[in-house]
């Protein structure tokens, strides 16, 4: 059947182009699209009217304009691919249809109604240009990333304090020569990891119940209590408990900050904004290191109390300032506050509420939330029968955690927790905690060990800064692959040099400095890849209903492996003339490379609601039909409440 195409469609379609026309679009357009015979099709995002609509009011006229322009853009973006490429086409919401044409044999034509990616203009460019084009959301993300600064500062502040004579005079249990000093020093260092593990696991339900931004306030309060106790500690027991309490707050912040950033960011610069979390962590480590490097020359106990006290300042700023930031639109939709979500989304994107891109993203968010709620009710019907009481809520919380390991989410949980596992096992915190010892194993003198350790942290900061540009330009997976390759090469060469020459460094000074150089190459590669990507990736991949818990689980994995690395590194440095540690981490870098090739999916440019397509989850025929139904319900309800559907041509 051939007839005139709607205005704006025929002009962009060459002769013989194969087009799929969803049934309700055929109802809207009385004429068919040019040169196409449709044998099967599926509904797209446009609502399916029960009959051909009559345009008799301004609201219906507005809805009509929205439908015409939406479907025109959809027609422009239809992609013709071979049947064997279906799995790679990323069509999440429109099922394929087989059509025949005189110019081609059977072809599969896929359209993607993924409301953000395929059917709208982007909000702006990627990378640094994208940050400049979206100043408000960039400012919100940068401010919430202060949680990362606290995280990094509290991690880095003890490295020099533990060797200060002024500190050891007060806390003599960790002084060299004291009975069991190695154990007590390790316990003091590890308490922050233990507290952070607990904090990260508990922040999920807090962020779901009280909102992302209020959960940040709660975390800051707990962190502040811990910091005050650390500043005023009078003995080892008090300082250990204070580190544990502060660790709980740190763990909560390390989980919720990237979660909040991911949910407020547009897809084009989400990766760039999530880099701000890792940038703040490393910046905190650098600031803490050089502050303690300077205060060690002060007389008296303020040489170590002052660094603990100074971390209160960014904590107060974050706790007070976060109250002025907008709520996450995705959290608002999960609570049924859809109108507020649209307003928040509009403010974050810097455009009006009637902007077509905002409306489509708003629909996508609502569709995803409703879909996940329906799936949850189907999986656990008994928990939704009758009135919801506290016992059912507790059981629902437990089963929601278990859902992370069920079909539809298992691959994402594996990827999110795995990437955090490898982030630690490639050896980064071994360098941060024990870098002076590592430089000593390369023949460097004491003062040079401390200076090089500080410069090493600055090198990581340089690497992280580069990812602000590369994350959304090249994608997550390429950065991980190249980073793992360079880290493996660095560890491998260092292990050879240390193994050959560590018994007589004075006679092999060149080999010692070559080892130092490759340690800096390692840190630069890590900062540009395995530093920022693991903090960004988990916040992107989980469905809305499980995102907080998924990020909490992955963050807890990070802290657990952080704890393990802190325990196993000293024995590794004391074996096989010190090269055992480098061999160990080289093997893990190689494993990280192979694992990334197999299990990591690229998320660059995709909306949070499109991760089903990225991971191939919930794409069966039943789920496609369910999503299409929910989409129609969402748009029908929006139009019935008077939402303005006006769009820009």
N, C-alpha and C positions, 0 to 999 in steps of 0.2 A: 504494500500500500504506500503510495507516494502522494504527497501534497505539500503545501507551503509550510515551512517551519516557522515557529514564532520569531518575532523580530529579535535580532541579536544572536540567533542560533545559527541560521543558514549561512551567515556571513563568515563564521569561524570554522565551518565544517567543509572539508573538501569532498568532492564527488566520491561516492562509494564508501564513505566512512560508516562504520557499523555502530549503531547506537542502541542502548537499552533504555526503554521507556517504562518506568514503573507504572503499575495499573492506575493508581490514583492521579498520576501526572497526566496519563492519557485522558482521564476525566476532566482535568483542568484545561488541558489543551485539546480542543476539538479536532485539530489537525495533527497528524503524526509527524515525527521528525523525519528529516530528509533521507530518502533512500534506505529505509530500514524495515525489515520484517521481524517482528518480535515473536519468539516462540515460548519464552518463559521469562519471568522477571520477578523482582522482589521490591517491596516498598522501600523508599529512601526516607530521608528525614522529614519531608513535607507531610503534613497531616492528610490522611485520606478522608475526603468528604464522602458522605453517604450518597450524594448526588451532585451533579454539576452545580457549583455554587452560583448564587445570584448576587451580583454586586449592586447592592441597593443602599448601603450606608457607608459613612466615612471609615468606620472600623473595618468593615468587610473589604472596602476598597484598599485599605492599607494592607490587610492580610493577603488580598489578591496580588498586590504589587510585590509583597515579600515572596509569595509562591513562584511568581513568574521569574523574578530576578534570581531566586535561589536555584530554580531548575535550569535556567539559562547557564549559570556558572557551573552547575553539575555537568551539563552537556559538554561544556568546554573542556572539562577535566576528565572525561571518560577516557580510559586507556585500553587500547586493544593489545592483548597479549596472547600467547599460545597457551593451550590447555596445560601444558607441562609446567608453566610458570605460575599457576594459580597460587600455590603455597607461598610464593614470594611477593605476591602483588600487594599484600597488606590490606585486603578488602575485608573490613571487620563487620560492616553493617549492611552491605548489599550483596546478595548472593549472585553467583554468575549465571548468565543466561547464554544459551547457544543459539546463534542466528546464522542465517545463510544469505549470501549475496552473490550476485553474478560476478563480482570481482574477487571473490575469495571462497575458499572451502570453509568448512566449519571452524569457527573461531570462538574463543571465550572472551567475552567483554566484561570487564570488571569496573564497577563504579564504587567509589568509597565515600560514604556519606559522613565519615568521621568528621564531626561538625567543625572541628578546629583546623585540622591539617589539610583536608582536601577541598573544602568548600568555602574558604574565606581567605581574604588577604591577611598577611601577617601583621602583627602589631608594629613591627619595625625590624631593623637589621639585627644581626647577631653580634656577639663579642662586645668590645668596648663601645662601639657605635651604638649598640643596642642599649647599653647602660645610659649613655647620654640622651638617647631618645625616650627613655622611661625613667626620669629622675626620681619620681615619687616611690615607685616600687623598689628602685635601687637603694634609696635612702632607708626604706623600711627593712630591707634585707640586711644592709650594712649595720644598722642599729641592732637588730636581733642577733647578728653575728658576734656581738660583744660577749655573748655566752661562750663562744669559742676562745675569746681572749682570756677569760677567766680560767677556762679549761687548760689552755696552754701555760698560763702563768703559774697556776698551782702545781702543774706537773714539773715545770722547770725550776721552781724556786728552791727546791731542796738539794739540787745537785752540788752547789757550792756551799750551802749552809752546813751540810753534813761534814765538811772538812774544816770549818771555821773553828779556831781555838776558843773563841768567845762562846760559841754554841756548845762545844764539848765540855767547857768548864761547868756549864749548867746541867746539860744532859749527858752525864759522863758514862751512861750505860752503853752508848754507841761509840765511845772512844776506842781507838786502837789499843789493844792490850787488856781491855776489860773482858771479864768472863762472858763468853757468848755474844760478843759485840757484833759479830757478823750476822747472827740470827736476828738480834734486836734491831739492827740497822735495816735489814731486809724487811722485817715486819713493819717498821715505821714507814718505809717507802711504799710497801704494798698496800697499806691501809686505804690509801686514796683509790686504788683500783678496786678493792673489795667494796668500798662504799659506793663507787661509781657503778659497779655491776648491779647492786641493789637499786640504786636510783634510776638507772636506765630501764630496768624491768618494771618498775612501778610507775614510771612516768606515762606509760601508754594509757592506762585507764584514767589518770588524772587529766591528760590532754584531751581525751574524748569527753570527759564529763564537764570539765570546767573551762574548756577552750584552750587553744594553743598558747595564746598570749597570757592568760591568767596562770597557766601552769608554769610559765617562765617566771612570773612573780613569786610563786611558791618555791621554785628552785632557788631563786636569788635569796630568799629569806633563810632557807636552810644553809646555803653557802655562806651567808653573812655570819650566822651563828658559829659555824666552823672556823671562819677566819678570825673572829674575835677571840675564840678560845685558843687558836694557834698563837696569836699575838701575845696573849697573856699567860701562856703555858709556864708552869713552875716546875714540872717534872716530866719524866718520860711518859707516864700513864696518861696524863692530861693531854700531852701533845699527840699521842697516838689516837686517843678518842676524838680529839679535834680534827685530825686528818681524816678519820673515818666519816665524821659528820660532814665536813667540807666535801669529801668525795661523793657523798649522796647527792648533794646539790650539783656538783660537777657532772655526774652521770645523767641527772635529769636535764641539765642544760645541753649536754652533748647529744641528747636524743631529740629534744623538742625544737632546737634552733633550726637544724636542717629540715625538719618536718614542716615548720611554719614557712620557711623560705620557699620550699618546693610548692606549697599550696597557694602562695600568693603570686608566684612568678609566671609570666607568659612563657610559652614553650621556647621561643626563639632565644631567650637569655636565661632560661632556668639553670642550665649548667654553669654559666658564668656567675650567676648570683650564688649558687651553691659553693662555688670556689671560695667565696668570702668566708665561709665557715673554716675551711682548712687554712686560709690565709691568716685569719684571726688566731687560730690555734698556734701556728708557727710564730706569728708576731708576739704572742704572749710568752712563748718559750724564749724567744730572743730577748725580750724586755726583761724577763725575770732573771735570765742568766747574767746579763750585763749589769743589772742593778746589784745583784749579790756579788758580782765580781768587784764592784766598786765599794760596797758597804763592808766588805771583809777587812778593809783598812781602818774602819771606825773602831774606837775603843769602847768597851762595854757591851752590854747585851743588846742594845739597839742595832748593832751590826747585823743581827739576824731577826730581831723582832720587827724592824722597819719594813723589810721586804714582805713579811706576812701581813703587816698593817696596810701597805699600799694597795693590795688587791681588793680592799674594801671599796675603793673609789670607783672603779668601773662597775662594781656590783651595784652600788647605789644608783649610778647613772642608768644602768640597764633596768633595774627594778622599777624606778620611777618613770622612765621614758617609755617603756613598753606599753604603759596604760594609754598612751596617746596614739598608738598604732592601730590599724584596722583589724578586725577579726578576719580569720581565714574564711573566704567565701565557701570553701568546701565544708568546713566545720559548720557554718551557718546552715547550709542546705541539709546536712545530716541531722540537724535539730529542727527542721521544718521551717526555718526562718528564711524563706526564699526571697522575699522582697528585700530584706536586709542584705542578703547575699548579692543580689543584683546591684544594689547601691555600692557595696564594698568593692565588687568587681569593677564597676565603672570608675570608681575613684582610683583603684590601683592601676587601671589601664590608661587613665588620663583621657577618657572619651566619655560621651554621653551614654545614658542608659538605653537609648534607642539605637546605639551603634550596632550594626549587623554582627560584627565580630564578637562583641560582648554578649549579645543575645544568643548566638550559637554556642559560645562557651558555657553560658549559663544553662542552656538546654542540656548540653553534654554532661555537665556536673550533676544536674538533677536526675538524668537518665542513669548515670553510673551509680548514684546513691540508691535509687529505687531498685535497680537491678540487684545490687548487693544485699539489700534488705530482703528482697524476695527469696534470694538464694539462701540466706540465713534462716528464714522461716521454713523453707522446704527441708533444710538439713536438720533442723531441731524443732519440729512442730509442737512437741509436748511443752516446750518452754514458752510458747506463745498462746497456749490455751488458758482461758480465764484471765483473771487480773494478774498483773505483773507485781510480784512482791519481792522483798529483799533476797529471799532464798533463790528465786528464779534469776534475779539479776546476777547473783554470785555465780550460779551455774552457767549462765550465759557468758559471763566473763571468762570462765574456764574453757568452755567449748570454743569460744572465739580464738583463744590462744591455740587450741588444738587444730583449728581450721587452717592455720598457717602451714600445716604439714599435710593437708588433704589435696586432692586433685583440684586444679584450678588455681592453686597458690603455691604448691610444693616447689615448682621450678623457681619461682621468684624468691621464696625463702632460702632455697639452696644458694642462689646467686647472691643475695644480699648478705647472708651470713658468711658465705665462702669468701667473698671479696674482702670482708672485714678480717677474716682469719688470715688470709694471705698478706694483708696489709701489715700485720704484726710479724708474721713469720718470714718476711723478706728482710727483717733485721733492723727496722728503723729505730725502735725504742731502745734496742741494745746500744745503738750509737749515741742516742740522747742521754741515757742513764750512765753509760760507761765509756763515753768518748775519751776522757783523759786516760783511762786504762788502755784503750785501743791505741791511742797515739803513743803511749809508753811502750806498747808492744812493737811499735815501729821505730823505736830508738829516740823519741823526742824527750827533751828535758821538761821538768815540772812546769815552769812558767810558760813554755811554749805549748805544753799540753793544754793548759787552760785557755790560752789565746786561740789556738787552733779549734778547740771545742766551741768557742763562741762564734768564730768565723764559719764553722761548719753549719751552725744553725742559721746564720745569715744566708748561706748558700742555698739551704732548703727554702728559705723565704723567696729567693730569686726564682727558684724553680716553680714554686706555687704561683707567683705573680704571672709567669708566662702562661699558665693554664687559664687565666682570665680571658685570654684571647683564643687559645686553642680548644678549649672544652666544647664550645658550640660550633666551632669551625670544622674541626676534624672528627669530633665525636669521642665517646667514652672508650670504646673498645680499642681503636688505634693507639690512644695514649697508653692504655694498659699494656698492650703488646710491646710497643717500643720501650716503655719504661722497664718492663720485666727483662727484656733482652739486654739493655745497658747495665742494669743492676747485676744480672748474672755474670756478664763479662767482667765487671768491676770486682765482684767478690772472688771470682775465679783467679784473676791475675793477682789480687792481694794475697790470696791463700798460697799461691806458688812462691811469691816473693818472701812472705813471712816464714814459710816453711824452709826456704833455702838459706835465709840470711839472718834470722832472728837471734841466732846464737852469737853473732858478732856484728851488731849494727855499726859500731864505730868504723869498721873496715869497709862497710858497704853503705855509706851515706846516701849515695844516689838511689840505690834500691829502696831505701827508707822513704825518700821524698817521692819517688814514683808511687809507692804504696799510698802515701798521703794524697797524692793527686787523684788516684782512682777512688779513694774514699770520698773526695769532693765530687767526682763525676757521679758516683753512686747517689750522693745526697741531692745533686741537681736533678738527676733522672727521677728519683723518688718524688721530689717536690713537684715536678711537672706532670706526674702520672698517678702513682699509687698513693700519693698524699691526698689530693683533692677528690679523685674519682670515687673512692670507697665511701666518702662522706656524702657525696651527691647521689650515688646510684640507689641505695636502699630507699631514700625518700621519694624516688620517682616511680618505683616499679609496683608497689602494692596497691590493691584496690582500696577504695575509699573506706570501706567498713573495717579493714584490717591494717590500714596504713600506719596508724600510731603504734599498734602492737608489733607490726613487722619491723618498723624502724627501731622500736625498743629492743626487739630480739637481736637485730643485727648489731646495735650499739653495745648490748650486753656481751655479745660475742667478741667485740673489739676489746672490751675491758678484761674479759676472761683471758684472752690470748695475751694481752698486755701483761697481765699478772704472771702467766706462764713464762714469757720471755724474760721478765725480771728475775725469775728464779733460776732458769737454766743457763743464762749467759755467763755468770761468773765461773761455773765449772767448765764451760766450753773454753773460756779464755785461759784456764789453767791446764789444758791438755794439749799434747802434741805441739809443744813450742808455740802455742797461741793460734796456730793456723786452723785448728778444728772449728772455731766459731765461723770463720769465713767459708769453709767448705760446707758447713751446715746450712748457712744462709744462701749460698750459691745454689745448692740443691733445691731449696724452697723457691728461689727466684725462677728456676727452670720449670718447676712444677706449676708455679703461678702462670707462666707463659702458656703452657699446655692447657691448663684449666680454663684460662680466658678464651682460648681458641674454641674450646668445646662448649662452654656453658654461658658465656656473657652475650647478651643480646644488645644491639645498639638502640639507644633511646634518644639520640639527638633529634631535636625538632618535633618530637611526638608529645602530644598532650598527655596528662596523667590518665585521662579516660581512655586512651588508646593502647594501654599496656596489654590488654587482652589480645589485641592483634599482634603486638610485638612478641609476646611469649606463646602465642598460639593457644591460649586458654579460652574456654567458654565460647568457642567458635563453631560448635555443632549447630545443626539446623534448628534444634529446639531453642538454643540460646540466641541465635540470630533473630528468630521470630519473636522471642520474648523482648529483646532489646528494641526491635522495631515497634512493637506494641507500646512499650513504655515511652518511646520517643513521641509517638502520636499523642499519647495521653498528656505528656508534659506540655507540648505545644498547644493542644486543645485547651488545657487548663489555663495556660498563660494568656491565650487570646480571650478566654471568657472572663478573665479578671481585668481586661482593659490594657494589657501591655501593648505599647505602641510598636508595631512591626515595621515602621518605615525604615527603608534601607537607602543606601547611597548607591547610585549607578556607577 
